[in-house]
């Protein structure tokens, strides 16, 4: 028993005197930043109206969108490459092909323009009447 007490005393002494003195904690810091920018807005410059079209003819029309936001920021604009026009009364449709010129960033004033051209080919036997549809443009910061 005496040997056990001596062994415990030596272990305690070694632990107390053998441990490093002072703070053993390590620390590191990092900088944290945030840049607040203007929200993006997108507004149509007008509707895409083909007007009256004769059966068996082709036509085009132009329209577009204006984008505003934080100057010089890169953006991603997405627009479908076609629009389905429907005539609910006749239960028939037409497809408008879409060609766009999409900006990659906002200019030094925080603006960008999207050019949209629509192509419509009307078959000779297409049912007469009014056809409607929608084209949606989406924009986000890159």
C-alpha positions in Angstrom: 0.0 0.0 0.0 2.9 2.3 0.8 4.3 1.7 -2.6 1.0 2.6 -4.2 0.8 5.9 -2.3 4.4 6.7 -3.3 3.6 5.9 -7.0 0.4 8.1 -6.9 2.4 11.0 -5.3 5.1 10.8 -8.0 2.5 10.8 -10.8 0.7 13.8 -9.3 4.0 15.6 -8.9 5.0 14.9 -12.5 1.7 16.0 -13.8 1.8 19.3 -11.8 5.4 20.2 -12.6 5.6 18.6 -16.1 2.7 20.6 -17.6 3.5 23.7 -19.5 2.8 27.0 -17.8 0.7 29.8 -19.3 -2.1 29.9 -21.8 -2.1 26.9 -24.3 -5.1 28.2 -26.3 -4.6 29.1 -29.9 -6.6 31.8 -31.8 -7.0 33.1 -35.3 -9.1 35.9 -36.7 -10.5 36.6 -40.1 -12.0 39.7 -41.7 -15.7 39.7 -42.5 -17.1 42.0 -45.2 -20.4 42.6 -47.0 -21.1 44.8 -50.0 -24.7 45.9 -50.3 -25.8 46.6 -53.9 -29.0 47.8 -55.6 -31.7 45.2 -56.6 -32.1 44.4 -60.2 -35.3 45.5 -62.0 -36.4 44.5 -65.5 -39.2 46.3 -67.4 -40.6 45.6 -70.9 -40.1 48.4 -73.4 -43.4 47.4 -75.1 -45.5 44.4 -76.0 -44.6 42.2 -79.0 -47.5 42.9 -81.4 -47.5 41.3 -84.8 -50.7 43.1 -85.8 -53.0 41.6 -88.5 -51.3 38.8 -90.5 -52.6 37.1 -93.6 -52.7 33.3 -93.7 -49.7 31.9 -95.5 -47.3 34.8 -94.7 -44.3 35.4 -92.5 -43.6 38.5 -90.3 -41.2 39.8 -87.7 -41.5 42.4 -84.9 -39.2 43.8 -82.3 -39.5 44.7 -78.6 -37.2 44.5 -75.6 -36.6 45.0 -71.9 -34.6 47.5 -69.9 -32.6 46.3 -66.9 -31.4 48.5 -64.0 -29.2 47.7 -61.0 -25.7 48.2 -59.6 -23.4 49.8 -62.2 -20.8 47.6 -63.9 -22.0 44.3 -62.3 -22.1 41.1 -64.4 -25.6 39.8 -65.0 -27.3 36.7 -66.5 -30.4 37.2 -68.6 -32.6 34.3 -69.7 -35.4 34.3 -72.3 -37.1 31.4 -73.9 -36.3 30.9 -77.6 -39.9 30.5 -78.6 -43.4 31.5 -77.4 -46.6 29.5 -77.9 -49.5 31.6 -79.0 -53.0 30.1 -78.4 -56.4 30.7 -79.8 -58.6 29.3 -77.1 -61.8 29.5 -79.2 -60.4 27.5 -82.1 -58.3 25.2 -79.8 -55.2 25.9 -82.0 -51.8 27.5 -81.7 -48.9 29.2 -83.4 -45.2 29.3 -82.4 -43.2 32.5 -82.4 -39.4 32.1 -82.8 -37.4 34.4 -80.5 -34.0 35.9 -81.2 -32.3 38.0 -78.5 -29.2 40.1 -77.9 -28.4 39.6 -74.2 -26.1 41.9 -72.2 -23.4 40.4 -70.0 -23.2 43.3 -67.5 -24.7 46.6 -66.5 -23.1 49.7 -67.9 -21.4 52.5 -65.9 -24.9 54.0 -65.2 -26.3 50.6 -64.0 -28.4 50.0 -67.1 -28.7 47.4 -69.9 -31.0 46.8 -72.8 -32.3 43.5 -74.1 -33.3 43.4 -77.8 -35.9 40.8 -78.6 -37.1 40.0 -82.2 -40.0 37.7 -82.9 -40.5 35.6 -86.0 -43.9 34.3 -87.0 -44.7 32.0 -89.9 -48.5 31.6 -90.4 -49.5 28.5 -92.4 -52.0 28.9 -95.3 -54.6 26.8 -93.5 -54.1 28.4 -90.0 -57.5 29.1 -88.3 -58.3 32.8 -88.3 -58.7 34.6 -85.0 -56.6 36.2 -82.2 -53.7 34.3 -80.7 -52.1 35.3 -77.4 -49.1 34.2 -75.3 -46.4 35.6 -73.0 -42.7 35.9 -73.0 -40.8 36.1 -69.7 -37.3 37.5 -69.3 -35.4 36.8 -66.1 -32.3 38.5 -64.8 -29.9 37.9 -61.9 -26.5 39.0 -60.8 -23.8 36.6 -61.8 
